[in-house]
Amino acid sequence: MIDGTYTVEAKTPLGKKGGLLVLTTEGDVCHADLTIAGKTKRLEGTISGEDVTFTGSVHLPFPIGNQNFELTGTVNGDELTGVCRTKKFKFDVSGTRQGE
């Protein structure tokens, strides 16, 4: 089961960014509320076993602007590891499930 709240860190080209990721699943659909820098983004994705995939877009500061992305990851116990890819960048994402 991957449902839960995770403290996450992304090693982006703009430096390390931390936040919260809340995952909920319904069958093979996974919903994610990602909160970074006080802003929450709702993502829809798919789940297969412990593997998740999300797509979305984000607006980054000038000169980068709008970026579409795909986030693929795996939940192993309470640990989440993944990779986020945009047209120009690729960076690692990791997280730990918070105790309930």
NORURHU-V529054 format. One record per residue. N is the residue number from 1. SS is DSSP state (A for helix, B for strand, O for the rest). PSI is psi in whole degrees, -180 to 180 (none if undefined). Layout:
# NORURHU-V529054
n = {N/N}
ss = {SS/SS}
psi = {PSI/PSI}
This chain:
# NORURHU-V529054
n = {1/2/3/4/5/6/7/8/9/10/11/12/13/14/15/16/17/18/19/20/21/22/23/24/25/26/27/28/29/30/31/32/33/34/35/36/37/38/39/40/41/42/43/44/45/46/47/48/49/50/51/52/53/54/55/56/57/58/59/60/61/62/63/64/65/66/67/68/69/70/71/72/73/74/75/76/77/78/79/80/81/82/83/84/85/86/87/88/89/90/91/92/93/94/95/96/97/98/99/100}
ss = {O/O/O/B/B/B/B/B/B/B/B/B/O/O/B/B/B/B/B/B/B/B/B/B/B/B/O/O/B/B/B/B/B/B/B/B/O/O/B/B/B/B/B/B/B/B/B/B/O/O/B/B/B/B/B/B/B/B/B/B/O/O/O/O/B/B/B/B/B/B/B/B/B/B/B/B/O/O/B/B/B/B/B/B/B/B/O/O/O/B/B/B/B/B/B/B/B/O/O/O}
psi = {132/-8/138/180/128/137/122/157/131/131/80/168/-17/14/179/134/129/159/-165/143/120/117/134/142/149/100/-124/14/136/131/142/132/112/121/118/134/39/2/135/134/130/126/145/139/-167/158/141/102/-117/7/135/150/130/148/154/-166/156/147/120/159/156/137/8/-53/-152/136/126/148/161/128/121/139/172/138/124/102/-119/9/137/130/145/-180/135/131/135/-178/-33/-22/159/130/157/148/138/157/162/132/135/148/141/none}
